[in-house]
Amino acid sequence: MKNIFCLITSVGLLSSAQFAQAADTGFGVSVFGGHSINHDLTTSKDQTIDLEDNSHFGISVDRLINRTRYGMYYSINETEFADNAIAKVDMEYLLFQSAIELPINDSLSSYVGAQIGVNRITPNFAEADKFFASGLFTGIDYNIGAGFHAFTELRWMATIVKNTSQVVCDDDPNTQDNCIWHFDGDVLSQFQFSAGLNYRF
């Protein structure tokens, strides 16, 4: 009888542990929007491009395993030159991301992660280019219930902007053209402040 009791207890504890693990495993889909702050860029002829701060929207899909996230992040925003509203620039981020959740209490948790991928930059005056992008992010997540979570987060995005396009710039140091979108390897830093809704299943 004692051995049977021990066996039942062990099975019960194992089942509870597996259930707890299963509760932390699944998928998550997030939609979000917010405000982006853009860093200035310097062209190959040392001209400064000041991009207006703007809004952004996006979606992410994650695999959730024991308070760790792995997934894809997509964000789009439109901006323009501060001194020339006709010159517009669209940015689309597609990044692989990973994050660790850090519980605060039963309903509230924080998270911190990293991301890596590509930023497709499309000016309305030149051809689109794809550039390497990476960054870090952190946020606060609140469990509303029924699988829904509300969150706020901050992301730092760094894009290495380097191209050889001759569309609006040439390599002759004696010319006086504007050279408005030609870079030797400047880094575009962008901070995204977001709020959103996540559904887990």
Short mmCIF file of the C-alpha atoms (twelve columns), coordinates in Angstrom:
data_MODEL
# 
_entry.id   MODEL 
# 
loop_
_atom_site.group_PDB 
_atom_site.id 
_atom_site.type_symbol 
_atom_site.label_atom_id 
_atom_site.label_alt_id 
_atom_site.label_comp_id 
_atom_site.label_asym_id 
_atom_site.label_seq_id 
_atom_site.Cartn_x 
_atom_site.Cartn_y 
_atom_site.Cartn_z 
_atom_site.pdbx_PDB_model_num 
ATOM 1   C CA . MET A 1   0.000  0.000  0.000   1 
ATOM 2   C CA . LYS A 2   2.825  2.379  0.846   1 
ATOM 3   C CA . ASN A 3   4.504  1.694  -2.507  1 
ATOM 4   C CA . ILE A 4   1.224  2.300  -4.375  1 
ATOM 5   C CA . PHE A 5   0.737  5.619  -2.519  1 
ATOM 6   C CA . CYS A 6   4.277  6.708  -3.452  1 
ATOM 7   C CA . LEU A 7   3.650  5.734  -7.079  1 
ATOM 8   C CA . ILE A 8   0.396  7.726  -7.241  1 
ATOM 9   C CA . THR A 9   2.054  10.759 -5.642  1 
ATOM 10  C CA . SER A 10  4.971  10.587 -8.078  1 
ATOM 11  C CA . VAL A 11  2.660  10.328 -11.078 1 
ATOM 12  C CA . GLY A 12  0.617  13.260 -9.769  1 
ATOM 13  C CA . LEU A 13  3.677  15.465 -9.324  1 
ATOM 14  C CA . LEU A 14  5.004  14.515 -12.761 1 
ATOM 15  C CA . SER A 15  1.643  15.297 -14.375 1 
ATOM 16  C CA . SER A 16  1.502  18.670 -12.616 1 
ATOM 17  C CA . ALA A 17  4.987  19.527 -13.811 1 
ATOM 18  C CA . GLN A 18  4.113  18.540 -17.376 1 
ATOM 19  C CA . PHE A 19  0.907  20.593 -17.233 1 
ATOM 20  C CA . ALA A 20  2.805  23.636 -15.945 1 
ATOM 21  C CA . GLN A 21  5.321  23.233 -18.754 1 
ATOM 22  C CA . ALA A 22  2.550  22.857 -21.326 1 
ATOM 23  C CA . ALA A 23  0.904  26.061 -20.028 1 
ATOM 24  C CA . ASP A 24  4.084  27.943 -20.903 1 
ATOM 25  C CA . THR A 25  4.316  26.416 -24.379 1 
ATOM 26  C CA . GLY A 26  2.472  27.518 -27.489 1 
ATOM 27  C CA . PHE A 27  2.315  30.338 -30.011 1 
ATOM 28  C CA . GLY A 28  1.755  34.056 -29.759 1 
ATOM 29  C CA . VAL A 29  0.590  36.669 -32.265 1 
ATOM 30  C CA . SER A 30  1.070  40.370 -31.516 1 
ATOM 31  C CA . VAL A 31  -0.193 43.536 -33.187 1 
ATOM 32  C CA . PHE A 32  1.263  46.877 -32.150 1 
ATOM 33  C CA . GLY A 33  1.769  50.519 -33.013 1 
ATOM 34  C CA . GLY A 34  3.596  53.483 -31.619 1 
ATOM 35  C CA . HIS A 35  6.073  56.287 -32.124 1 
ATOM 36  C CA . SER A 36  9.506  56.065 -33.771 1 
ATOM 37  C CA . ILE A 37  12.449 58.392 -33.154 1 
ATOM 38  C CA . ASN A 38  14.960 58.519 -36.007 1 
ATOM 39  C CA . HIS A 39  18.666 59.301 -35.803 1 
ATOM 40  C CA . ASP A 40  20.265 61.606 -38.401 1 
ATOM 41  C CA . LEU A 41  22.223 60.143 -41.324 1 
ATOM 42  C CA . THR A 42  25.364 61.470 -43.025 1 
ATOM 43  C CA . THR A 43  25.872 60.961 -46.756 1 
ATOM 44  C CA . SER A 44  29.167 60.137 -48.454 1 
ATOM 45  C CA . LYS A 45  29.603 63.860 -49.128 1 
ATOM 46  C CA . ASP A 46  29.057 64.760 -45.453 1 
ATOM 47  C CA . GLN A 47  25.562 66.111 -45.864 1 
ATOM 48  C CA . THR A 48  23.253 65.536 -42.903 1 
ATOM 49  C CA . ILE A 49  19.851 63.981 -43.515 1 
ATOM 50  C CA . ASP A 50  17.379 64.651 -40.721 1 
ATOM 51  C CA . LEU A 51  14.504 62.156 -40.845 1 
ATOM 52  C CA . GLU A 52  11.294 63.216 -39.126 1 
ATOM 53  C CA . ASP A 53  10.074 61.177 -36.165 1 
ATOM 54  C CA . ASN A 54  6.985  59.205 -37.116 1 
ATOM 55  C CA . SER A 55  4.522  56.455 -36.238 1 
ATOM 56  C CA . HIS A 56  4.896  52.749 -36.954 1 
ATOM 57  C CA . PHE A 57  2.716  49.639 -37.049 1 
ATOM 58  C CA . GLY A 58  3.509  45.969 -37.143 1 
ATOM 59  C CA . ILE A 59  2.948  42.336 -36.255 1 
ATOM 60  C CA . SER A 60  5.021  39.554 -34.730 1 
ATOM 61  C CA . VAL A 61  4.560  35.791 -34.492 1 
ATOM 62  C CA . ASP A 62  6.420  33.840 -31.807 1 
ATOM 63  C CA . ARG A 63  6.927  30.301 -30.574 1 
ATOM 64  C CA . LEU A 64  6.700  30.222 -26.774 1 
ATOM 65  C CA . ILE A 65  8.683  27.599 -24.847 1 
ATOM 66  C CA . ASN A 66  9.087  27.854 -21.072 1 
ATOM 67  C CA . ARG A 67  9.073  31.682 -20.921 1 
ATOM 68  C CA . THR A 68  11.340 32.006 -23.961 1 
ATOM 69  C CA . ARG A 69  10.168 33.462 -27.267 1 
ATOM 70  C CA . TYR A 70  11.446 32.742 -30.775 1 
ATOM 71  C CA . GLY A 71  9.817  34.344 -33.773 1 
ATOM 72  C CA . MET A 72  9.558  36.881 -36.555 1 
ATOM 73  C CA . TYR A 73  8.937  40.608 -36.261 1 
ATOM 74  C CA . TYR A 74  7.617  42.869 -39.053 1 
ATOM 75  C CA . SER A 75  7.266  46.627 -38.774 1 
ATOM 76  C CA . ILE A 76  6.568  49.392 -41.280 1 
ATOM 77  C CA . ASN A 77  6.835  53.154 -40.939 1 
ATOM 78  C CA . GLU A 78  6.885  56.150 -43.227 1 
ATOM 79  C CA . THR A 79  8.973  59.243 -42.683 1 
ATOM 80  C CA . GLU A 80  10.262 62.249 -44.620 1 
ATOM 81  C CA . PHE A 81  13.127 64.710 -44.687 1 
ATOM 82  C CA . ALA A 82  12.734 67.381 -42.001 1 
ATOM 83  C CA . ASP A 83  13.646 70.136 -44.481 1 
ATOM 84  C CA . ASN A 84  11.848 68.652 -47.498 1 
ATOM 85  C CA . ALA A 85  8.486  66.974 -46.927 1 
ATOM 86  C CA . ILE A 86  8.356  65.904 -50.589 1 
ATOM 87  C CA . ALA A 87  11.282 63.508 -50.045 1 
ATOM 88  C CA . LYS A 88  9.656  60.531 -48.327 1 
ATOM 89  C CA . VAL A 89  11.276 57.359 -47.013 1 
ATOM 90  C CA . ASP A 90  9.515  54.081 -46.140 1 
ATOM 91  C CA . MET A 91  11.178 51.518 -43.856 1 
ATOM 92  C CA . GLU A 92  10.170 47.866 -43.483 1 
ATOM 93  C CA . TYR A 93  11.869 45.724 -40.848 1 
ATOM 94  C CA . LEU A 94  11.798 41.921 -41.038 1 
ATOM 95  C CA . LEU A 95  13.692 40.511 -38.080 1 
ATOM 96  C CA . PHE A 96  14.209 37.209 -36.301 1 
ATOM 97  C CA . GLN A 97  13.786 37.832 -32.577 1 
ATOM 98  C CA . SER A 98  14.320 35.982 -29.328 1 
ATOM 99  C CA . ALA A 99  13.421 37.051 -25.790 1 
ATOM 100 C CA . ILE A 100 13.321 35.793 -22.219 1 
ATOM 101 C CA . GLU A 101 10.324 36.560 -19.989 1 
ATOM 102 C CA . LEU A 102 10.984 37.534 -16.374 1 
ATOM 103 C CA . PRO A 103 7.913  37.144 -14.103 1 
ATOM 104 C CA . ILE A 104 7.066  39.993 -11.718 1 
ATOM 105 C CA . ASN A 105 3.844  38.507 -10.317 1 
ATOM 106 C CA . ASP A 106 1.039  36.202 -11.485 1 
ATOM 107 C CA . SER A 107 -0.235 38.659 -14.113 1 
ATOM 108 C CA . LEU A 108 2.729  40.902 -14.848 1 
ATOM 109 C CA . SER A 109 6.067  40.070 -16.413 1 
ATOM 110 C CA . SER A 110 8.939  41.858 -18.097 1 
ATOM 111 C CA . TYR A 111 10.972 40.639 -21.048 1 
ATOM 112 C CA . VAL A 112 14.270 41.382 -22.747 1 
ATOM 113 C CA . GLY A 113 15.520 40.222 -26.117 1 
ATOM 114 C CA . ALA A 114 17.571 40.710 -29.262 1 
ATOM 115 C CA . GLN A 115 16.780 40.800 -32.976 1 
ATOM 116 C CA . ILE A 116 18.576 40.461 -36.303 1 
ATOM 117 C CA . GLY A 117 17.457 40.724 -39.923 1 
ATOM 118 C CA . VAL A 118 16.920 43.217 -42.703 1 
ATOM 119 C CA . ASN A 119 15.567 46.740 -43.158 1 
ATOM 120 C CA . ARG A 120 14.161 47.497 -46.614 1 
ATOM 121 C CA . ILE A 121 14.412 51.258 -47.160 1 
ATOM 122 C CA . THR A 122 12.403 52.749 -50.019 1 
ATOM 123 C CA . PRO A 123 12.824 56.462 -50.847 1 
ATOM 124 C CA . ASN A 124 10.362 57.987 -53.310 1 
ATOM 125 C CA . PHE A 125 13.280 59.501 -55.243 1 
ATOM 126 C CA . ALA A 126 15.610 56.483 -55.604 1 
ATOM 127 C CA . GLU A 127 15.594 52.707 -55.844 1 
ATOM 128 C CA . ALA A 128 14.819 50.589 -52.783 1 
ATOM 129 C CA . ASP A 129 17.703 48.962 -50.902 1 
ATOM 130 C CA . LYS A 130 17.942 46.216 -48.277 1 
ATOM 131 C CA . PHE A 131 20.341 46.703 -45.367 1 
ATOM 132 C CA . PHE A 132 21.488 44.585 -42.415 1 
ATOM 133 C CA . ALA A 133 19.648 45.475 -39.196 1 
ATOM 134 C CA . SER A 134 19.857 44.358 -35.573 1 
ATOM 135 C CA . GLY A 135 18.963 45.620 -32.134 1 
ATOM 136 C CA . LEU A 136 17.668 45.040 -28.633 1 
ATOM 137 C CA . PHE A 137 14.261 45.347 -27.003 1 
ATOM 138 C CA . THR A 138 12.545 45.218 -23.629 1 
ATOM 139 C CA . GLY A 139 9.006  45.557 -22.370 1 
ATOM 140 C CA . ILE A 140 6.255  44.897 -19.846 1 
ATOM 141 C CA . ASP A 141 3.527  42.304 -20.441 1 
ATOM 142 C CA . TYR A 142 0.180  42.120 -18.592 1 
ATOM 143 C CA . ASN A 143 -1.949 38.958 -18.700 1 
ATOM 144 C CA . ILE A 144 -5.547 40.134 -19.281 1 
ATOM 145 C CA . GLY A 145 -6.935 36.606 -19.399 1 
ATOM 146 C CA . ALA A 146 -8.458 34.221 -21.963 1 
ATOM 147 C CA . GLY A 147 -5.110 34.132 -23.780 1 
ATOM 148 C CA . PHE A 148 -4.869 37.912 -24.262 1 
ATOM 149 C CA . HIS A 149 -1.922 40.016 -23.084 1 
ATOM 150 C CA . ALA A 150 -1.406 43.789 -23.268 1 
ATOM 151 C CA . PHE A 151 2.148  45.082 -23.546 1 
ATOM 152 C CA . THR A 152 4.325  48.132 -23.905 1 
ATOM 153 C CA . GLU A 153 7.881  47.960 -25.187 1 
ATOM 154 C CA . LEU A 154 10.944 49.864 -26.311 1 
ATOM 155 C CA . ARG A 155 13.078 48.723 -29.256 1 
ATOM 156 C CA . TRP A 156 16.419 49.977 -30.452 1 
ATOM 157 C CA . MET A 157 16.959 49.267 -34.153 1 
ATOM 158 C CA . ALA A 158 20.362 49.742 -35.800 1 
ATOM 159 C CA . THR A 159 20.655 49.615 -39.599 1 
ATOM 160 C CA . ILE A 160 24.016 49.736 -41.402 1 
ATOM 161 C CA . VAL A 161 23.276 51.942 -44.409 1 
ATOM 162 C CA . LYS A 162 25.837 51.394 -47.170 1 
ATOM 163 C CA . ASN A 163 25.114 51.522 -50.897 1 
ATOM 164 C CA . THR A 164 26.731 52.105 -54.260 1 
ATOM 165 C CA . SER A 165 23.732 53.480 -56.112 1 
ATOM 166 C CA . GLN A 166 24.555 56.027 -58.801 1 
ATOM 167 C CA . VAL A 167 20.947 57.196 -59.136 1 
ATOM 168 C CA . VAL A 168 21.343 60.410 -57.148 1 
ATOM 169 C CA . CYS A 169 25.086 60.527 -56.539 1 
ATOM 170 C CA . ASP A 170 28.354 59.997 -58.374 1 
ATOM 171 C CA . ASP A 171 31.868 59.325 -57.088 1 
ATOM 172 C CA . ASP A 172 33.528 62.414 -58.579 1 
ATOM 173 C CA . PRO A 173 34.702 64.591 -55.631 1 
ATOM 174 C CA . ASN A 174 34.742 67.661 -57.892 1 
ATOM 175 C CA . THR A 175 31.047 67.607 -58.716 1 
ATOM 176 C CA . GLN A 176 28.536 69.646 -56.755 1 
ATOM 177 C CA . ASP A 177 25.487 67.392 -57.028 1 
ATOM 178 C CA . ASN A 178 23.258 66.929 -53.990 1 
ATOM 179 C CA . CYS A 179 24.250 63.299 -53.397 1 
ATOM 180 C CA . ILE A 180 21.207 63.022 -51.171 1 
ATOM 181 C CA . TRP A 181 21.040 59.237 -50.721 1 
ATOM 182 C CA . HIS A 182 24.501 57.702 -50.993 1 
ATOM 183 C CA . PHE A 183 26.197 56.253 -47.886 1 
ATOM 184 C CA . ASP A 184 29.596 54.769 -47.107 1 
ATOM 185 C CA . GLY A 185 28.414 52.860 -44.024 1 
ATOM 186 C CA . ASP A 186 26.549 55.144 -41.647 1 
ATOM 187 C CA . VAL A 187 24.367 53.613 -38.920 1 
ATOM 188 C CA . LEU A 188 20.694 54.549 -38.769 1 
ATOM 189 C CA . SER A 189 19.527 54.243 -35.169 1 
ATOM 190 C CA . GLN A 190 15.817 54.172 -34.500 1 
ATOM 191 C CA . PHE A 191 13.950 53.887 -31.218 1 
ATOM 192 C CA . GLN A 192 10.433 52.454 -31.316 1 
ATOM 193 C CA . PHE A 193 8.029  53.037 -28.427 1 
ATOM 194 C CA . SER A 194 5.081  50.642 -28.861 1 
ATOM 195 C CA . ALA A 195 1.881  49.477 -27.234 1 
ATOM 196 C CA . GLY A 196 0.060  46.388 -28.404 1 
ATOM 197 C CA . LEU A 197 -2.066 43.323 -27.855 1 
ATOM 198 C CA . ASN A 198 -0.838 39.723 -27.865 1 
ATOM 199 C CA . TYR A 199 -2.914 36.549 -28.169 1 
ATOM 200 C CA . ARG A 200 -1.441 33.222 -27.036 1 
ATOM 201 C CA . PHE A 201 -2.721 29.771 -27.929 1 
# 
